Amino acid sequence: MSTKRGFDLAIGGVALAMAIPVLAIAMVLIWMGDGRSPLFRGARVGKDDRDFPMLKLRTMVAGADAIGGNSTPAIDPRLTSLGRFLRRWKIDELPQLWNVVRGEMSLVGPRPQVRPGGVDRYTSAERTLLSVRPGMTDLASIVFSDEGEILKDAVDPDARYDQVIRPWKNRLGLVYVRHHDVATDAELLWLTLLAIVAKPAALRGVAAILERWEADPELRRVCLRNSALPRGDPPGAVA
């Protein structure tokens, strides 16, 4: 067993046990809202290009995946009021601790993507992201924790995502794949929690990691989020 897998099992198992009371309350509240399953099983692409069912607490109306795109702006009418609260505090992601224990995900790694409209459109460079287990959080999860707000006013949220989030998000993922270690995973878990209550401090932490890894200066500037997100091309895209 690798050190990273041991870290995932130890921390993930304890976190899952601690999360059970919160999950139980949330699941009852979701079920009371419309009488439908409180869990959402979304098909995602994992390590070595293998599909797996990623678990989340359902934050949208039942059948939402059939009536909208992959991206979710903050004002998406598919979101329930309880769902907005669960997303704000990242409670909807807690069921993925089960994916971690099962070995389909890691606590830290590039976020898993859907296949249609997602991985199917990856460049050859982006496919390197599939060489590691996807994670519950990563550098991009901290930098773009306000993804819904970024996409809020977009006429086409999926197109806006491709223009201003995907280029930087996947660059961050590739930097992580090249440099990650268990100590940095622990640091990123702390920064993920910090971002919920003090995002500027968490962004400075991300910038410090990128500086340590000697990442591209432009990427480091973007990650500080001091100005509007610039458009970019996905890693490996041909101009």
C-alpha positions in Angstrom: 0.0 0.0 0.0 1.4 3.4 -0.9 1.8 6.2 1.6 -0.8 8.3 -0.1 -3.4 5.4 0.0 -2.6 4.8 3.7 -3.2 8.5 4.3 -6.5 8.4 2.4 -7.7 5.4 4.4 -6.7 6.7 7.8 -8.0 10.3 7.4 -10.9 9.4 5.1 -12.1 6.6 7.4 -12.1 8.8 10.5 -13.7 11.8 8.6 -16.4 9.5 7.3 -17.2 8.2 10.8 -17.4 11.8 12.1 -19.5 13.0 9.2 -22.2 10.3 9.6 -24.4 12.5 12.0 -24.3 15.5 9.6 -25.0 13.3 6.6 -28.0 11.7 8.4 -29.6 15.0 9.2 -28.9 16.4 5.7 -30.3 13.3 4.0 -33.5 13.4 6.1 -34.0 17.1 5.2 -33.5 16.5 1.5 -35.9 13.6 1.5 -38.5 15.7 3.3 -38.2 18.3 0.6 -39.6 16.1 -2.2 -39.7 12.5 -1.1 -36.9 11.6 -3.5 -33.5 10.0 -2.9 -31.1 12.3 -1.0 -28.1 10.8 -2.8 -26.9 11.7 -6.3 -24.7 9.1 -8.1 -22.9 10.9 -10.9 -20.9 9.0 -13.5 -17.3 10.4 -13.4 -14.0 9.3 -15.0 -11.3 8.2 -12.6 -7.8 6.9 -12.7 -6.8 5.1 -15.9 -9.9 6.4 -17.7 -12.2 4.2 -15.7 -15.8 5.3 -15.0 -17.1 5.2 -11.4 -20.2 6.4 -9.6 -19.3 9.5 -7.6 -21.6 10.2 -4.6 -22.9 13.5 -3.5 -25.9 14.8 -1.5 -28.5 15.9 -4.0 -28.6 19.7 -4.2 -30.8 20.0 -7.2 -34.3 19.0 -8.2 -34.7 15.3 -9.1 -33.7 14.7 -12.7 -31.7 17.9 -13.0 -29.0 16.3 -15.1 -31.5 15.8 -17.9 -32.6 19.5 -18.0 -29.4 21.4 -18.0 -25.7 21.5 -18.7 -22.6 20.2 -16.8 -21.8 23.6 -15.2 -23.9 25.0 -12.3 -24.1 28.8 -11.9 -25.1 30.2 -8.5 -28.5 31.2 -9.8 -29.2 27.8 -11.5 -33.0 27.2 -11.1 -32.3 23.5 -10.7 -30.7 24.2 -7.3 -32.9 23.8 -4.2 -32.7 26.3 -1.3 -31.3 23.6 0.9 -28.9 22.6 -1.9 -27.5 26.1 -2.0 -26.8 25.9 1.7 -25.2 22.5 1.4 -23.0 23.7 -1.4 -22.0 26.8 0.4 -20.5 24.8 3.3 -19.3 21.9 1.1 -21.5 19.4 3.0 -22.8 18.0 -0.3 -19.3 16.6 -1.0 -19.1 14.5 2.2 -20.5 11.3 0.7 -17.3 11.2 -1.4 -15.5 10.0 1.7 -17.0 6.6 0.8 -15.5 6.9 -2.7 -12.2 7.5 -1.0 -12.4 4.5 1.3 -13.4 2.3 -1.6 -10.3 3.5 -3.5 -12.1 5.2 -6.4 -11.0 8.7 -5.2 -8.3 10.3 -3.1 -8.8 13.0 -0.5 -6.6 15.3 -2.7 -6.3 15.1 -6.5 -7.7 16.6 -9.7 -11.5 16.8 -9.4 -13.2 14.0 -11.4 -15.0 15.1 -14.6 -18.0 13.7 -16.6 -17.1 11.9 -19.8 -19.5 13.6 -22.4 -18.5 17.3 -22.7 -15.7 16.8 -20.3 -13.0 14.1 -20.5 -14.1 13.3 -24.1 -12.8 16.8 -25.0 -9.5 16.6 -23.2 -6.3 17.4 -25.0 -3.5 14.8 -24.8 -1.9 16.9 -22.2 -5.1 17.1 -20.1 -5.4 13.3 -20.2 -2.4 13.1 -17.9 -4.8 14.1 -15.2 -6.2 10.6 -15.4 -2.9 9.1 -14.3 -3.8 9.6 -10.6 -7.0 9.1 -8.5 -9.3 12.0 -8.7 -9.8 13.9 -5.4 -12.3 15.5 -3.2 -10.3 18.7 -3.2 -7.2 20.1 -4.9 -5.6 23.4 -5.7 -8.3 24.4 -8.2 -11.1 23.5 -5.7 -9.7 26.3 -3.5 -9.0 28.8 -6.2 -12.4 28.3 -7.9 -14.5 27.5 -4.8 -16.8 30.3 -6.0 -17.3 28.7 -9.4 -21.1 29.2 -9.2 -20.6 33.0 -8.8 -18.1 33.0 -11.7 -20.7 31.4 -14.0 -23.7 33.3 -12.5 -24.2 35.8 -15.3 -23.1 33.6 -18.2 -25.5 33.1 -21.1 -23.8 29.8 -21.7 -22.3 28.5 -18.4 -20.5 25.6 -20.0 -18.8 27.9 -22.6 -17.8 30.3 -19.8 -16.3 27.4 -17.8 -14.3 26.4 -20.9 -13.0 29.9 -21.4 -12.0 31.1 -17.9 -12.0 28.1 -15.5 -10.9 25.0 -17.4 -7.6 26.4 -18.7 -6.3 27.4 -15.2 -8.0 24.5 -13.3 -6.4 21.8 -15.5 -3.0 23.6 -15.4 -3.2 23.4 -11.6 -4.1 19.8 -11.9 -1.1 19.0 -14.0 1.2 20.9 -11.6 -0.2 18.8 -8.8 0.3 15.5 -10.7 4.0 16.4 -11.2 4.8 17.5 -7.7 2.3 16.1 -5.1 3.3 14.4 -1.9 1.5 13.5 1.3 2.7 16.5 3.2 1.2 18.8 0.6 -2.0 16.8 0.6 -2.4 17.5 4.3 -1.6 21.2 3.6 -4.3 21.3 0.9 -6.9 19.7 3.2 -6.3 22.5 5.7 -6.4 25.2 3.0 -9.7 23.7 1.7 -11.3 24.2 5.2 -9.7 27.6 5.5 -11.2 28.7 2.2 -14.7 28.3 3.5 -14.2 31.0 6.1 -11.1 33.0 4.9 -10.6 32.5 1.2 -7.9 35.3 0.7 -5.7 33.5 3.3 -6.3 30.2 1.6 -5.3 31.7 -1.8 -2.1 32.9 -0.3 -1.4 29.4 0.8 -2.0 28.1 -2.7 0.3 30.7 -4.1 3.0 29.7 -1.6 2.7 26.0 -2.7 3.0 27.1 -6.4 6.0 29.2 -5.6 7.6 26.2 -3.9 6.9 24.1 -6.9 8.3 26.9 -9.2 5.0 27.0 -11.2 4.5 29.4 -14.1 4.3 33.0 -12.7 1.1 33.7 -14.7 -0.6 30.8 -13.1 0.4 32.0 -9.7 -1.0 35.5 -10.4 -4.3 34.1 -11.6 -4.6 32.0 -8.5 -4.4 35.0 -6.2 -7.7 36.1 -7.8 -6.9 39.8 -7.5 -8.4 40.6 -10.9 -11.0 39.3 -13.4 -10.1 35.8 -14.7 -8.4 36.0 -18.1 -9.4 33.7 -20.9 -7.0 31.0 -21.8 -6.6 27.8 -23.9 -6.7 24.3 -22.3 -3.3 22.8 -21.6 -1.9 21.3 -24.8 -4.4 23.0 -27.1 -3.2 23.8 -30.6 -3.5 27.6 -31.3 
